[in-house]
Protein backbone atom coordinates (compact mmCIF):
# COMPACT_ATOMS: atom_id res chain seq x y z
CA UNK A 1 0.00 0.00 0.00
CA UNK A 2 2.90 2.33 0.81
CA UNK A 3 4.39 1.74 -2.62
CA UNK A 4 1.07 2.53 -4.30
CA UNK A 5 0.86 5.84 -2.43
CA UNK A 6 4.43 6.68 -3.34
CA UNK A 7 5.56 6.89 0.29
CA UNK A 8 9.27 7.38 0.82
CA UNK A 9 10.41 4.15 2.43
CA UNK A 10 13.74 3.53 0.65
CA UNK A 11 17.16 4.81 1.84
CA UNK A 12 18.64 7.53 -0.41
CA UNK A 13 21.01 6.54 -3.19
CA UNK A 14 24.57 7.93 -3.29
CA UNK A 15 23.56 10.15 -6.20
CA UNK A 16 20.67 11.59 -4.18
CA UNK A 17 23.03 12.34 -1.29
CA UNK A 18 25.52 14.01 -3.64
CA UNK A 19 22.85 16.20 -5.24
CA UNK A 20 21.59 17.28 -1.81
CA UNK A 21 25.14 18.10 -0.73
CA UNK A 22 25.69 20.18 -3.86
CA UNK A 23 22.57 22.16 -2.94
CA UNK A 24 23.97 22.75 0.56
CA UNK A 25 21.61 20.27 2.24
CA UNK A 26 23.74 18.67 4.95
CA UNK A 27 23.05 17.48 8.47
CA UNK A 28 24.45 20.06 10.87
CA UNK A 29 23.63 21.64 14.19
CA UNK A 30 23.97 25.39 14.59
CA UNK A 31 24.39 24.96 18.36
CA UNK A 32 27.33 22.55 18.23
CA UNK A 33 29.98 25.10 17.08
CA UNK A 34 28.76 27.59 19.72
CA UNK A 35 28.98 24.97 22.47
CA UNK A 36 32.45 23.82 21.39
CA UNK A 37 33.72 27.40 21.11
CA UNK A 38 32.35 28.24 24.57
CA UNK A 39 33.94 25.13 26.07
CA UNK A 40 37.24 25.85 24.32
CA UNK A 41 37.06 29.45 25.58
CA UNK A 42 36.57 28.31 29.16
CA UNK A 43 39.44 25.85 28.90
CA UNK A 44 41.57 28.54 27.28
CA UNK A 45 40.81 30.95 30.13
CA UNK A 46 41.72 28.25 32.63
CA UNK A 47 45.07 27.61 30.91
CA UNK A 48 45.95 31.02 29.49
CA UNK A 49 43.96 33.32 31.76
CA UNK A 50 46.73 34.06 34.29
CA UNK A 51 49.25 35.05 31.62
CA UNK A 52 46.68 37.19 29.77
CA UNK A 53 45.71 38.85 33.04
CA UNK A 54 49.34 39.62 33.94
CA UNK A 55 50.06 41.13 30.51
CA UNK A 56 46.97 43.33 30.56
CA UNK A 57 47.65 44.29 34.18
CA UNK A 58 51.14 45.51 33.24
CA UNK A 59 49.69 47.65 30.44
CA UNK A 60 46.98 49.08 32.68
CA UNK A 61 49.43 49.88 35.47
CA UNK A 62 51.76 51.59 33.01
CA UNK A 63 48.89 53.70 31.71
CA UNK A 64 47.74 54.74 35.19
CA UNK A 65 51.18 55.46 36.60
CA UNK A 66 51.96 58.43 34.35
CA UNK A 67 53.05 61.58 36.20
CA UNK A 68 51.49 64.72 34.84
CA UNK A 69 50.05 65.40 31.40
CA UNK A 70 50.84 62.94 28.57
CA UNK A 71 51.99 64.33 25.24
CA UNK A 72 50.94 63.10 21.81
CA UNK A 73 54.23 61.26 21.27
CA UNK A 74 54.00 59.41 24.57
CA UNK A 75 50.33 58.58 23.91
CA UNK A 76 51.16 57.07 20.50
CA UNK A 77 54.01 55.03 21.98
CA UNK A 78 51.83 53.78 24.83
CA UNK A 79 48.99 52.87 22.44
CA UNK A 80 51.40 50.91 20.26
CA UNK A 81 52.81 49.09 23.29
CA UNK A 82 49.32 48.31 24.59
CA UNK A 83 48.18 46.97 21.21
CA UNK A 84 51.25 44.73 20.82
CA UNK A 85 50.97 43.42 24.36
CA UNK A 86 47.25 42.76 24.08
CA UNK A 87 47.66 40.99 20.72
CA UNK A 88 50.53 38.78 21.89
CA UNK A 89 48.56 37.87 25.02
CA UNK A 90 45.24 37.19 23.28
CA UNK A 91 46.58 35.60 20.06
CA UNK A 92 46.90 32.02 21.46
CA UNK A 93 43.41 32.31 22.95
CA UNK A 94 41.90 33.54 19.66
CA UNK A 95 43.72 30.82 17.69
CA UNK A 96 42.29 28.21 20.06
CA UNK A 97 38.76 29.51 19.47
CA UNK A 98 39.27 29.56 15.69
CA UNK A 99 40.62 26.00 15.61
CA UNK A 100 37.74 24.74 17.77
CA UNK A 101 35.16 26.36 15.49
CA UNK A 102 36.89 25.14 12.31
CA UNK A 103 37.33 21.56 13.50
CA UNK A 104 33.74 21.09 14.68
CA UNK A 105 32.34 22.64 11.50
CA UNK A 106 34.55 20.48 9.30
CA UNK A 107 33.58 17.41 11.34
CA UNK A 108 29.90 18.09 10.67
CA UNK A 109 29.99 19.16 7.04
CA UNK A 110 33.42 18.34 5.62
CA UNK A 111 34.81 20.36 2.74
CA UNK A 112 31.83 21.95 1.00
CA UNK A 113 31.83 24.97 -1.28
CA UNK A 114 28.46 25.83 -2.83
CA UNK A 115 26.61 28.99 -3.82
CA UNK A 116 23.18 27.35 -3.90
CA UNK A 117 22.38 28.47 -0.36
CA UNK A 118 22.91 32.17 -1.22
CA UNK A 119 21.34 31.99 -4.65
CA UNK A 120 18.40 34.45 -4.95
CA UNK A 121 15.02 32.76 -4.82
CA UNK A 122 11.58 34.37 -5.13
CA UNK A 123 10.18 31.60 -2.96
CA UNK A 124 12.13 33.03 -0.01
CA UNK A 125 10.34 36.36 -0.49
CA UNK A 126 6.90 34.79 -0.77
CA UNK A 127 4.85 35.72 2.35
CA UNK A 128 2.75 32.57 2.09
CA UNK A 129 5.86 30.40 2.11
CA UNK A 130 7.13 32.31 5.14
CA UNK A 131 3.86 31.79 6.99
CA UNK A 132 3.90 28.09 6.15
CA UNK A 133 7.44 27.80 7.52
CA UNK A 134 6.43 29.66 10.71
CA UNK A 135 3.63 27.20 11.47
CA UNK A 136 5.26 24.05 10.09
CA UNK A 137 5.91 20.98 12.30
CA UNK A 138 9.66 21.57 11.95
CA UNK A 139 9.34 25.11 13.39
CA UNK A 140 7.13 23.81 16.22
CA UNK A 141 9.71 21.17 17.17
CA UNK A 142 12.54 23.72 16.97
CA UNK A 143 10.61 26.12 19.21
CA UNK A 144 9.97 23.43 21.80
CA UNK A 145 13.61 22.40 21.71
CA UNK A 146 14.80 26.01 22.14
CA UNK A 147 12.43 26.58 25.05
CA UNK A 148 13.70 23.41 26.68
CA UNK A 149 17.29 24.56 26.19
CA UNK A 150 16.57 27.92 27.81
CA UNK A 151 14.96 26.23 30.83
CA UNK A 152 17.94 23.91 31.26
CA UNK A 153 20.47 26.76 30.95
CA UNK A 154 18.51 28.92 33.45
CA UNK A 155 18.49 25.96 35.86
CA UNK A 156 22.27 25.58 35.50
CA UNK A 157 22.80 29.32 36.13
CA UNK A 158 20.54 29.20 39.21
CA UNK A 159 22.28 26.08 40.55
CA UNK A 160 25.74 27.58 40.07
CA UNK A 161 24.93 30.99 41.61
CA UNK A 162 23.10 29.37 44.51
CA UNK A 163 26.20 27.34 45.28
CA UNK A 164 28.30 30.51 45.47
CA UNK A 165 25.66 32.58 47.27
CA UNK A 166 27.60 32.76 50.53
CA UNK A 167 30.66 34.09 48.71
CA UNK A 168 28.56 36.70 46.91
CA UNK A 169 26.91 37.87 50.16
CA UNK A 170 30.24 38.48 51.91
CA UNK A 171 31.91 39.99 48.79
CA UNK A 172 31.69 43.50 50.29
CA UNK A 173 34.17 42.49 52.98
CA UNK A 174 36.84 41.57 50.39
CA UNK A 175 39.45 43.85 48.90
CA UNK A 176 39.48 44.49 45.17
CA UNK A 177 41.99 41.72 44.30
CA UNK A 178 40.10 39.09 46.33
CA UNK A 179 36.86 40.30 44.72
CA UNK A 180 38.35 39.87 41.24
CA UNK A 181 39.56 36.36 42.05
CA UNK A 182 36.18 35.34 43.51
CA UNK A 183 34.29 36.72 40.51
CA UNK A 184 36.66 34.99 38.08
CA UNK A 185 36.24 31.63 39.85
CA UNK A 186 32.43 31.88 39.88
CA UNK A 187 32.23 32.99 36.25
CA UNK A 188 34.67 30.29 35.13
CA UNK A 189 32.70 27.63 36.96
CA UNK A 190 29.46 28.95 35.47
CA UNK A 191 30.96 29.08 31.96
CA UNK A 192 32.29 25.50 32.11
CA UNK A 193 28.97 24.13 33.34
CA UNK A 194 27.02 26.04 30.71
CA UNK A 195 29.45 24.84 28.02
CA UNK A 196 29.09 21.18 29.06
CA UNK A 197 25.29 21.38 29.18
CA UNK A 198 25.21 23.22 25.83
CA UNK A 199 27.49 20.57 24.33
CA UNK A 200 25.17 17.76 25.47
CA UNK A 201 22.13 19.60 24.07
CA UNK A 202 24.00 20.36 20.83
CA UNK A 203 24.91 16.69 20.37
CA UNK A 204 21.24 15.76 20.83
CA UNK A 205 20.32 18.45 18.30
CA UNK A 206 22.94 17.10 15.87
CA UNK A 207 21.54 13.58 16.21
CA UNK A 208 18.05 14.94 15.51
CA UNK A 209 19.31 16.92 12.49
CA UNK A 210 20.90 13.79 11.05
CA UNK A 211 17.69 11.84 11.58
CA UNK A 212 15.61 14.60 9.92
CA UNK A 213 18.10 14.89 7.06
CA UNK A 214 17.96 11.16 6.37
CA UNK A 215 14.15 11.25 6.53
CA UNK A 216 14.01 14.11 4.02
CA UNK A 217 16.34 12.29 1.62
CA UNK A 218 14.37 9.04 1.68
CA UNK A 219 12.96 7.96 -1.66
CA UNK A 220 9.97 6.04 -2.90
CA UNK A 221 10.48 2.87 -4.91
CA UNK A 222 9.47 4.73 -8.06
CA UNK A 223 12.10 7.41 -7.39
CA UNK A 224 14.74 4.72 -6.89
CA UNK A 225 13.78 3.18 -10.23
CA UNK A 226 14.01 6.55 -11.97
CA UNK A 227 17.37 7.19 -10.32
CA UNK A 228 18.70 3.85 -11.51
CA UNK A 229 17.47 4.62 -15.00
CA UNK A 230 19.36 7.91 -15.03
CA UNK A 231 22.53 6.34 -13.65
CA UNK A 232 22.58 3.09 -15.59
CA UNK A 233 20.24 3.75 -18.49
CA UNK A 234 16.76 2.54 -19.25
CA UNK A 235 16.51 -1.25 -18.63
CA UNK A 236 14.38 -1.61 -21.77
CA UNK A 237 17.05 0.08 -23.88
CA UNK A 238 19.77 -1.98 -22.22
CA UNK A 239 17.86 -5.17 -23.05
CA UNK A 240 17.41 -4.04 -26.64
CA UNK A 241 21.12 -3.26 -26.93
CA UNK A 242 21.99 -6.70 -25.54
CA UNK A 243 19.58 -8.33 -28.00
CA UNK A 244 21.11 -6.37 -30.92
CA UNK A 245 24.62 -7.33 -29.81
CA UNK A 246 23.57 -10.97 -29.52
CA UNK A 247 22.04 -10.90 -33.00
CA UNK A 248 25.23 -9.43 -34.47
CA UNK A 249 27.33 -12.04 -32.65
CA UNK A 250 25.14 -14.85 -33.98
CA UNK A 251 25.39 -13.47 -37.52
CA UNK A 252 29.19 -13.35 -37.25
CA UNK A 253 29.28 -16.90 -35.94
CA UNK A 254 26.95 -18.18 -38.67
CA UNK A 255 29.20 -16.73 -41.35
CA UNK A 256 32.56 -17.59 -39.73
CA UNK A 257 32.10 -21.12 -38.33
CA UNK A 258 31.27 -22.85 -41.67
CA UNK A 259 34.59 -21.52 -43.08
CA UNK A 260 36.64 -22.64 -40.05
CA UNK A 261 39.09 -25.54 -40.19
CA UNK A 262 38.41 -26.81 -36.67
CA UNK A 263 36.40 -26.01 -33.54
CA UNK A 264 38.21 -26.61 -30.24
CA UNK A 265 36.02 -27.14 -27.14
CA UNK A 266 36.41 -27.89 -23.43
CA UNK A 267 33.84 -29.65 -24.24
CA UNK A 268 30.58 -27.85 -23.30
CA UNK A 269 31.22 -24.42 -21.80
CA UNK A 270 33.72 -22.92 -24.23
CA UNK A 271 34.29 -23.21 -27.98
CA UNK A 272 36.84 -21.58 -30.29
CA UNK A 273 36.71 -21.80 -34.09
CA UNK A 274 40.12 -21.64 -35.83
CA UNK A 275 41.04 -21.12 -39.46
CA UNK A 276 44.46 -21.35 -41.09
CA UNK A 277 45.42 -20.33 -44.64
CA UNK A 278 49.20 -20.69 -45.15
CA UNK A 279 49.08 -18.37 -48.16
CA UNK A 280 47.47 -15.44 -46.30
CA UNK A 281 48.11 -16.02 -42.59
CA UNK A 282 51.28 -16.24 -40.61
CA UNK A 283 49.52 -18.25 -37.86
CA UNK A 284 46.04 -19.76 -37.27
CA UNK A 285 43.35 -17.16 -36.58
CA UNK A 286 40.38 -17.23 -34.19
CA UNK A 287 37.31 -16.61 -36.35
CA UNK A 288 34.68 -17.20 -33.64
CA UNK A 289 34.46 -18.00 -29.97
CA UNK A 290 31.74 -18.26 -27.37
CA UNK A 291 30.75 -19.50 -23.93
CA UNK A 292 27.77 -21.52 -22.71
CA UNK A 293 24.86 -21.04 -25.15
CA UNK A 294 27.12 -19.39 -27.74
CA UNK A 295 29.52 -22.33 -27.49
CA UNK A 296 26.59 -24.68 -28.02
CA UNK A 297 25.59 -22.69 -31.12
CA UNK A 298 29.14 -22.86 -32.49
CA UNK A 299 29.17 -26.65 -32.05
CA UNK A 300 25.78 -26.89 -33.77
CA UNK A 301 27.00 -24.91 -36.80
CA UNK A 302 30.25 -26.88 -36.94
CA UNK A 303 28.39 -30.20 -36.91
CA UNK A 304 25.92 -28.95 -39.55
CA UNK A 305 28.71 -27.86 -41.94
CA UNK A 306 31.08 -30.74 -41.32
CA UNK A 307 33.72 -28.73 -39.41
CA UNK A 308 35.74 -31.07 -37.14
CA UNK A 309 35.22 -30.61 -33.39
CA UNK A 310 38.19 -31.42 -31.16
CA UNK A 311 38.15 -31.43 -27.36
CA UNK A 312 41.17 -29.76 -25.69
CA UNK A 313 40.11 -28.50 -22.26
CA UNK A 314 43.30 -26.83 -21.04
CA UNK A 315 44.11 -25.27 -24.40
CA UNK A 316 40.66 -23.69 -24.77
CA UNK A 317 40.74 -22.29 -21.22
CA UNK A 318 44.12 -20.67 -21.82
CA UNK A 319 43.24 -19.29 -25.25
CA UNK A 320 39.72 -18.01 -24.54
CA UNK A 321 40.63 -14.88 -22.56
CA UNK A 322 43.89 -14.24 -24.42
CA UNK A 323 42.99 -14.27 -28.12
CA UNK A 324 40.29 -11.96 -29.50
CA UNK A 325 38.14 -12.83 -32.50
CA UNK A 326 39.91 -11.92 -35.75
CA UNK A 327 43.41 -12.15 -34.19
CA UNK A 328 46.10 -14.74 -34.81
CA UNK A 329 47.02 -16.99 -31.91
CA UNK A 330 50.14 -16.13 -29.83
CA UNK A 331 53.36 -18.04 -30.42
CA UNK A 332 53.06 -20.09 -27.24
CA UNK A 333 50.02 -21.88 -28.72
CA UNK A 334 51.66 -22.71 -32.08
CA UNK A 335 52.71 -26.24 -31.22
CA UNK A 336 49.41 -27.32 -29.64
CA UNK A 337 47.30 -25.84 -32.45
CA UNK A 338 49.64 -27.27 -35.11
CA UNK A 339 49.08 -30.76 -33.68
CA UNK A 340 45.30 -30.25 -33.81
CA UNK A 341 45.37 -28.97 -37.40
CA UNK A 342 47.70 -31.79 -38.46
CA UNK A 343 45.29 -34.30 -36.93
CA UNK A 344 42.31 -32.66 -38.65
CA UNK A 345 44.05 -32.49 -42.03
CA UNK A 346 45.10 -36.11 -41.70
CA UNK A 347 41.49 -37.12 -41.11
CA UNK A 348 40.29 -35.09 -44.08
CA UNK A 349 43.12 -36.17 -46.40
CA UNK A 350 44.45 -32.63 -46.77
CA UNK A 351 48.07 -31.69 -46.40
CA UNK A 352 48.98 -29.49 -43.48
CA UNK A 353 51.65 -26.95 -44.42
CA UNK A 354 52.52 -24.81 -41.38
CA UNK A 355 54.72 -21.78 -41.72
CA UNK A 356 58.12 -22.05 -40.06
CA UNK A 357 58.25 -20.33 -36.66
CA UNK A 358 60.80 -17.45 -36.72
CA UNK A 359 63.80 -17.77 -34.45
Secondary structure, 3 states (H helix, E strand, C coil): CHHHHCCCCECCCHHHHHHHHHCCCCCCCHHHHHHHHHHHHHHHHHHHHHHHHHHHHHHHHHHHCCCCCCCHHHHHHHHHHHHHHHHHHHHHHHHHHHHHHHHHHHHHHCCCCCCHHHCCCHHHHCHHHHHHHHCCHHHHHHHHHHHHHHHHHHHHHHHHHHHCHHHHHHHHHCCHHHHHHHHHHHHHHHHHHHHHHHHHHHHHHHHHHHHHHHHHHCECHHHHHHHHHHHHCCHHHHHHHHHHHHHHHHHHHHHHHHHCCEEEECCCCEEEEEECCCCCCCCCEEEEEEECHHHHHHHHHHHHCCCEEEECHHHHHHHHCCCCCCCECCHHHHHHHHHHHHHHHHHHCCCCCCCCCCC
